[in-house]
Amino acid sequence: MEKYQFSFPNFNGEDIVIREGNAPDELVPNKLSVRGDINSIGNFLTVRKDQAAEFQEIDIRKIIVEVDRANLSIKLSLDPVNPYGASVTAVPYQQGTDLYQGAVREAVKV
């Protein structure tokens, strides 16, 4: 084992443990992609705000919202630059139903 010399000017007297060895294999995160009805985006944000840990906070400076009026869909991208950034897509209800008409009215308000 090699000897190293370190200097800790503000050392408080507790033991220092130096370990050596191999790091565990890197875990590749899964990209979260949710697809649902018009309420999916709001539900996702509510759960993320109320139940997520601090490391899952949403940075409002990075959010992009895409509205596709032709297909009546809305896509929320939390961090589009990050290849693992979460996205939520709200797609329309079946045409001709009461839910569809309500969804169209709600989407136009946005």
C-alpha positions in Angstrom: 0.0 0.0 0.0 1.3 3.4 -0.9 1.6 6.1 1.7 0.1 9.5 1.2 0.5 12.7 3.2 -2.5 15.0 3.6 -2.9 18.2 5.4 -6.3 19.1 7.1 -5.9 22.6 8.7 -9.4 22.6 10.3 -9.3 18.9 11.4 -11.5 18.4 14.5 -9.8 15.2 15.7 -12.3 12.6 14.4 -11.0 9.6 12.5 -10.5 9.9 8.7 -11.3 6.8 6.7 -9.6 6.4 3.3 -10.8 3.6 1.2 -9.6 2.3 -2.1 -11.0 -0.1 -4.6 -13.3 -0.1 -7.6 -16.4 2.0 -7.9 -19.7 0.2 -8.6 -20.9 0.0 -12.2 -22.6 3.1 -13.5 -26.4 2.9 -13.4 -28.1 4.3 -16.5 -31.3 6.1 -15.5 -34.6 5.4 -17.3 -36.3 8.3 -19.0 -39.8 8.9 -17.7 -42.3 9.4 -20.5 -46.0 9.5 -19.5 -48.9 9.6 -22.0 -52.4 10.2 -20.8 -55.5 12.4 -21.0 -55.8 16.1 -20.6 -55.4 15.8 -16.8 -52.1 13.9 -17.0 -49.9 17.0 -16.9 -51.6 18.6 -13.9 -51.7 15.3 -12.0 -48.0 14.7 -12.7 -47.0 18.2 -11.5 -49.2 17.9 -8.4 -47.6 14.5 -7.4 -44.1 15.7 -8.2 -44.6 18.9 -6.1 -46.2 17.2 -3.1 -44.5 13.9 -2.9 -41.1 14.1 -4.7 -37.8 14.4 -2.8 -35.7 17.5 -3.1 -33.5 16.0 -5.8 -36.6 15.8 -8.1 -37.5 19.4 -7.9 -38.8 21.0 -11.1 -36.7 23.9 -12.5 -39.2 26.2 -14.1 -36.4 27.8 -16.1 -36.0 24.6 -18.1 -39.6 23.6 -18.7 -40.9 23.6 -22.3 -44.7 23.3 -23.0 -45.6 22.3 -26.6 -49.2 22.8 -27.7 -50.2 21.0 -30.9 -53.5 22.5 -31.9 -53.9 20.3 -35.0 -53.8 17.1 -32.9 -55.1 18.7 -29.7 -52.2 17.5 -27.7 -50.0 19.1 -25.1 -46.5 18.0 -24.2 -44.6 19.1 -21.0 -40.8 18.5 -21.1 -39.1 19.1 -17.8 -35.6 19.3 -19.1 -35.4 18.8 -22.9 -31.6 19.2 -23.0 -31.2 16.2 -20.6 -31.6 12.9 -22.5 -33.2 11.5 -19.4 -35.5 14.5 -18.7 -39.1 13.5 -18.0 -41.9 14.4 -20.4 -45.7 14.1 -20.1 -48.0 14.2 -23.1 -51.7 14.8 -22.9 -53.6 13.4 -25.9 -57.3 14.1 -26.7 -60.3 12.0 -25.8 -62.1 10.2 -28.5 -63.9 12.6 -30.9 -67.6 12.9 -30.5 -67.8 12.2 -26.7 -68.7 14.7 -24.0 -65.2 14.3 -22.5 -63.7 15.2 -25.8 -65.7 18.5 -26.0 -64.7 19.4 -22.5 -61.0 18.6 -23.2 -61.1 20.9 -26.3 -62.5 23.8 -24.3 -59.9 23.3 -21.6 -57.0 23.1 -24.1 -58.1 26.3 -25.8 -58.0 28.1 -22.4 -54.2 27.2 -22.1 
